[in-house]
Amino acid sequence: MNGQRHATVVAAATLALTLTPLIGIFEGLGWAFPVMLTITMIATAASLMRAAGRGQGLQTLAMAAALTVVLTAGFGDGTGLLFVVPLPATFEHWAALAQEGVGAIIVNAPPVEATGGIMFLTILGVGVVAILHDMFVVGLRTPALAGLTLLTMYLVPVSVAPDATAWFWFILPAVAYLWILGDDNLRRVSAFGHRFTGTGQLVGRSFPSPMARTARWSAAGFVAVTLLALTVVPANTSGLIDNVADGIDGGGESYGLGDVNPWAQLSGSLTRPEEVDVLRVTTDDPNPRYLRMHVLDELSSDGFAPNEYDGTAGLDELPGAGETVYTAEIRNLQLQAPVVPVYGEPVSLDIPGDWRIDPDTGVIVGDGSDMGDVDTYELTYSEPTPDAETLAAAGGMDPGDDRWEANTSHPDVPELSEIVAGVVAGEETVHEKVLAVKEFLSTANGFSYSLETEDAGNDEAIIDFLENRKGYCQQYAAAMAWMLREADVPARVVVGLSQGTRLDGNEWLLTSHDYHAWVEVYYDGPGWVTFDPTPAASVSGSVTFPWAVEPSEEGDPVDEPSENDISPEEPTGGPTDASGQTLPPGEGATEAPGTDASGGSGDAALPFHPAWFALLLLLALPFAPALWRGAVRRRRLRAGALTAATAWDEAMDLARDYGVTVPESYTPRQAAGVLAAAAPGARDAASALGSAMALHRYSPRGADPAGLADALRDLAAELDRTAEARVRFRARLWPASLIAKFGADRAEQSARMARRSARTSDRVRSALRRRRRSNNRDRHGVGGRA
């Protein structure tokens, strides 16, 4: 194996070593074969082009072509020519896959299935990095830059899922980088010839030298110290808001859409590029409330999280019917979750699969079943509607209740304790404290809705939210529940879907933008009562609850009843007609987030990102020399700038590009003869260029540039026609004249620097040189003259 093939294998192997963090991103090892195949195809294409003696430009094009073949064969959906050559339909399919992958990345949390858009983006990213890695290690012989590609392949999965990747996998990228540096150094040393020991004995390439042994021990020590630092140095977490529910026990069940935790499902759905239909509900409830999915009643320094739903019971343990019972038929469109979305208090549930209810939270969780396997289910439920007077007179949970500790425990945050003490000062009943906290989080107090949150530099993210006063339902619900627990009021967070949009009469549509979080507070008698601290005007399908006001007030200016007030006497869910029915979308109904006034989506099909500019620059990189060479030619031939000298410079550059050797000692007419021999069809053009340059050098009148531009075009066309295919492509894509120009410029610059350094040294020596003293300074002449 020659040096270049060996370096190609080393480049591919080291990149493959760095892919181990992907084990924490994907389920199983199904991703490994296509990723390794991509790296192998790219390395093979580069090696074949090098064996044929092609330059770096054609090597890069060959690697890009290999990546295109892999993407077409694996993700072209049969749209490519012979399944390997992409056609316009192939690129359209890739755009759809990229859009799907971006949406899946936003919504899902690792580990995910290695299919669809996510896998397409993974193969594309690995392929681009593999091309750059091979260029750095083999083509450009700059192995130090390979650390950037290795670091990219390590940091991307680690930054996406730090909890799903193991810290000790850092050792493999470190070893890979040291392997690249060591192999390149060995190749450079071996290029000087055979190796000998100190006694003059000839040894092979693999013979260890004392310096190599020292380097290996130093490398091992560096890796060991780095790994030790990673295990000892603690990592700071932001707690409640940004990393809420990250601390769900690894042995427990994972929750939510795409089998992720509720917070990831919530924030990912609200920020996904396009709105996706999730559920379609048909119900006789004139104004349905929120669909409950998860109850988060465990609060730690990492935020709220659901319990493990250990003490579940059969569906025959569902509570009895209330005063008013409603029925709902719910059709699943795209929801995948191990919990069933339900309204209020379920009375009966007809759903395929094995499902059980958690008595403490009312969550209906699957016993091996998932909503992804359910097309339609029917629900009978009741909706308790307590009035404000009842809540004002009710007490809270008895501290002796077994549920008290679980629903009031909270981390000790002194700054938050101080804030809550000021908010609930003077409030004595549970309802007064709830309304005080809700009013504190209102828009009247400076809080605003935003999907973009900021850090204020605090250790606890809840303090960041309370200082910035900007966030969305996740922040509002978690902050209110935590503040109530700080005030010894049992509270928990609920994650589910809002009311949605009425389609026609008794039919409602719930989309990915309807995911929502709210709070439940416990009252003695009424039990768990719903409160929504998020500003109603900012939430699609929000509901305003009539009991969330002071009983003596007609209307709270902060909690003014919205169009979706759930008062039974006013069944509304948006703009209504004369009969009181909510109008369907397009007839005055509130548009869902992400749509503009024209009804179109506010986001593009594939959202713009500055990284696309980097991708375009990467794709244009192989063509940069050709573009540069074309710019030089146009500048020389521009009217007003064309002279016999510039035309001759262009002719000589054309000769270099097409491999025609013209000795520098030749006169212009002799050089024109060489050009005429290489391009017989342009003999007259070559003669005209040589004569013009001779006149320019030796005639006091100079040469007339008229016709020289046409002569150069004829010469270039004839050289291109008579050249071999590989010479032609090399002249167009990787012109040798640019390399010669760089070499000449570098040599001239080095010579100029050397001359300047020599002059500076002479001046310094002259300034420091001491004047020589003469012994005859005070003596008279020998002839006796005075």
Sequence and secondary structure as in RCSB ss.txt:
>XXXX:A:sequence
MNGQRHATVVAAATLALTLTPLIGIFEGLGWAFPVMLTITMIATAASLMRAAGRGQGLQTLAMAAALTVVLTAGF
GDGTGLLFVVPLPATFEHWAALAQEGVGAIIVNAPPVEATGGIMFLTILGVGVVAILHDMFVVGLRTPALAGLTL
LTMYLVPVSVAPDATAWFWFILPAVAYLWILGDDNLRRVSAFGHRFTGTGQLVGRSFPSPMARTARWSAAGFVAV
TLLALTVVPANTSGLIDNVADGIDGGGESYGLGDVNPWAQLSGSLTRPEEVDVLRVTTDDPNPRYLRMHVLDELS
SDGFAPNEYDGTAGLDELPGAGETVYTAEIRNLQLQAPVVPVYGEPVSLDIPGDWRIDPDTGVIVGDGSDMGDVD
TYELTYSEPTPDAETLAAAGGMDPGDDRWEANTSHPDVPELSEIVAGVVAGEETVHEKVLAVKEFLSTANGFSYS
LETEDAGNDEAIIDFLENRKGYCQQYAAAMAWMLREADVPARVVVGLSQGTRLDGNEWLLTSHDYHAWVEVYYDG
PGWVTFDPTPAASVSGSVTFPWAVEPSEEGDPVDEPSENDISPEEPTGGPTDASGQTLPPGEGATEAPGTDASGG
SGDAALPFHPAWFALLLLLALPFAPALWRGAVRRRRLRAGALTAATAWDEAMDLARDYGVTVPESYTPRQAAGVL
AAAAPGARDAASALGSAMALHRYSPRGADPAGLADALRDLAAELDRTAEARVRFRARLWPASLIAKFGADRAEQS
ARMARRSARTSDRVRSALRRRRRSNNRDRHGVGGRA
>XXXX:A:secstr
  HHHHHHHHHHHHHHHTTGGGGGTBSTTTTHHHHHHHHHHHHHHHHHHHHTT  HHHHHHHHHHHHHHHHHHHH
STT SBTTTB  HHHHHHHHHHHHHHHHHHHH  SSB S HHHHHHHHHHHHHHHHHHHIIIIIS  GGGHHHHH
HHHHHHHHHH TTTS GGGGHHHHHHHHHHHHHHHHHHHHTT  EE TTS EE TT   HHHHHHHHHHHHHHHH
HHHHHHHS      TTTTTTTT  TTS   STTS  HHHHHHHHHHSSS  EEEEEEES SS   EEEEEE EEE
TTEEE     S B GGG     SSEEEEEEEESS   SB  EESEEEEEE SS EEE TTT  EEESS  GGG S
EEEEEEE     HHHHHH     TTSTTHHHHH     HHHHHHHHHHSTT  SHHHHHHHHHHHTSGGGT EE 
S     S SSHHHHHHHH EE HHHHHHHHHHHHHHTT  EEEEEEE   EEEETTEEEEEGGGEEEEEEEEETT
TEEEEE  S GGGSTT    TTSS TT S  SSS   TT   TTS  SSSB TTS B  TTTT    TTB TTSS
BSS SS   THHHHHHHHHHGGGHHHHHHHHHHHHHHSTTT  HHHHHHHHHHHHHHTT    TTS HHHHHHHH
HHH GGGHHHHHHHHHHHHHHHH TT    TTHHHHHHHHHHHHHHHS HHHHHHHHHS HHHHHHHHHHHHHHH
HHHHHHHHHHHHHHHHHH      TTTT   TT   
